[in-house]
Amino acid sequence: MPIDLICLDADDTLWHNMRHFEEAHHAFTAMLRPFAAADVALETLDACEARNLKLYGYGAKGFTLSMIETALELGGDRLPSGVIADILTAGRRLLAHPVELLHGIEATLDALSQRGRLVLVTKGDLLHQEAKLAASGLGDRFAGIEIVSDKTTETFTRLFDRYGATPEAAVMAGDSMRSDVLPALSAGAWAAYVPQPLAWAHEAGEPPIDHPRFRQLPDLAALPDWIDAIGG
C-alpha cells in the first residue's frame, strides 16, 4: 500500500536542538563545580529530569526547573543565590536560541511532499515549539501540526484517525527510538529512525531490527527513497 501520511519529528530531525542543551549542560557543570564533579552533576540532573517529566513535561522550561532543583540538591545551604540567577539565564538562552535547519531539510521536505501529506509531530512546551516552527519558516509545508505532551501508541492511533489514514499507509520519522519509532510501530505504521549523536538517554530504546516496517536511515534525505520502496 502506498504511503499517504508522512509524520516527522521536529527537534534534531528538522533543526538542531540538543547541541543547545549540550551547551547548557557545560554551563551547568561549571556553575556547580564547587559542589560536585561534572559527571555527578549531570547524572543527578538526568535523574531529576526523568523524575519531573510527569510534572513539567518536555522542553527547555522543565529542563531549567530541573537544573534549579539539582543545584539546590547538590549545593544545599551553601549554594549562592547567584547560581540560581545564572541557571535562569542559561534557560532563557535555550528558549531564545536561533533555529538552525539541518543540512538539506528544505529539499528533503519538497521531495517528501510529492509522496504524501506531511504532518509535524513534536512534543514539548506548546509556546516554545510554536515559536521554533515559526522561526524555521517550514510551517507552510505541513498539512498539520501536532504538538503533544508525549508520543505514545494512542497518540499515533488518534493522529492517524484524525487525518483519515490507515496505519499501513503512514510513516513516522525521527531521532528518538522511544518516542518516534516504537509507538508508531505499535500503532501499526512504518517507522524510520534517523539517529543523531547527542541523543538524550531517556529517548533510547532497543532497535526493533527484525520488524518488517522499521528502517534505520543515515539521514532524513534517505526517507523519500524508502517510501518509494514501501509503495513499490
Beta strands, then each sheet from edge to edge (+ up, - down):
strand 1: 5-8
strand 2: 117-123
strand 3: 144-148
strand 4: 170-174
strand 5: 190-193
strand 6: 214-216
sheet 1: 3+ 2+ 1+ 4+ 5+ 6+
end
